[in-house]
């Protein structure tokens, strides 16, 4: 068979602030692949079906000299991330053609030759869910909410939780888990449309942090027993100021600082005044403990509508760069997913 | 019997920064008390023997409108704090003359009439220890170290701990508890004399934070698994920067901010990058859990020399104001105690 295109998204340069399509990320159509002839050396080829675009990716677009929990993207190579593919040819004894794989390091390209299945999860799809959900509410962001909440919130019925980025894929799941546990939920997001969505999924007090002062809301509706932090900065400071005695702070992310630098937190002395417990986590470190429980319960709850989710789907690999930027700007409504190919 | 003097230390004004003797605290010699005639109404009189001077007292010298974990001092009334007294007259059925009491709210005056024994601890003195120790290594600061370490450090043999204010009454106890648990200990203090003392009590790496850059020491000797914070500010930031994966931060106090305001903490994003656990505490909230174990073990370990301590003792109630200032300036060498009267 003749070679087919193998289009890619290349990490072209380390961004100064926001990652601009055409500068930071470049869509490249120069490569081809011969699916029948390319040597596999005992490995297999996957065809990329969906790719996930997530806030943490900004942290990988850094000078490789700077250490962090994630490996840096390599300038000149494709960006990578969570995604789902289908095996189209295989020499690997454990990897059959037609199997679906979920991985956290899939290159942003149409086809990828892999030598090993290490780190991949083989998925069975719920017939009522599309594959896109398996990188969202049933994928990394859903796991982030589920596992972080289970491990660190120590939620008690009747308590008050404050959830930031409550309309996003992580925050919207946290709101619903908190409501299931019987908490009163205050939730914030950055647009009126997002505020409306948070109300729809059950948050008790909702507000737009861009037009309403977070500290004022928390002064009126708090103090808060659980704080779910996806933003950091001034909002973390306001949460510290309006925390209850023995409050738990679950530090999941700090998007306010990813592009323009982290601001100093002024209220850390509340940590001892109020005997606070502030815990950070990375979902991959909790997966071994909770993966079985997660896959056994959450996809079904999503398919039945018991837990709601929404997606912001764009089509075609060429939309990845724009999706990356929009997520950093908070312009996505729902989990950002790129459909690269139908099966 | 004729009335006797009942000299006092009065909280005269809320300080702008450091609490100045003669302005913030005023020694007052105008009062008298008739120990035989003063009505007790079923209560008792204690004669003050020793008073404790501690960093947290600065937090009580505030505008009473500002909420905090401690009650504010009242302008015009005596300052109060941890202390030990002996009962010299009693109408209370459970409080015999000659009993020794330990309390956290003793007024800074020679004699005090109390109506209730609530909140007081009746102490039996180890014959080899002076009473002063019972407000220090065998009192609140010792309990702070012992209970905070037991509850929050989750120390494992072979790990590295970093202890700030390591020559002070809390920090010096923490260093010794960490060494008993088999940790390697980095410790900082603010003078060469204090640095020498930290080495004497077993710290492995010691330095003067005023002349040596904390971040440089931690870059070379870290990363750190346990951080004991008594200071906050830039040193907390350096500890965050050089923390190990899954490090525990025990937030005990932040004296760097008490007099001149808290600086912003810039490295809080390490909380999720490294899955940190940052926990604050107030010793009084842990006493119900650990008091029995503490009194059963620590005074004996102090008397035998197994755990070392040192005191900075001044004599006479008139020295309280100066002791309060010196503690805020870090000029005390050892636990600051004022001996008000011999028995």
Interface residues (C-beta under 8 A of the other chain):
Chain A: X68 X69 X232 X236 X251 X252 X253 X254 X257 X262 X263 X264 X265 X266 X267 X268 X269 X270 X271 X272 X273 X274 X275 X276 X277 X278 X279 X280 X281 X282 X285
Chain B: X68 X69 X232 X236 X251 X252 X253 X254 X257 X262 X263 X264 X265 X266 X267 X268 X269 X270 X271 X272 X273 X274 X275 X276 X277 X278 X279 X280 X281 X282 X285
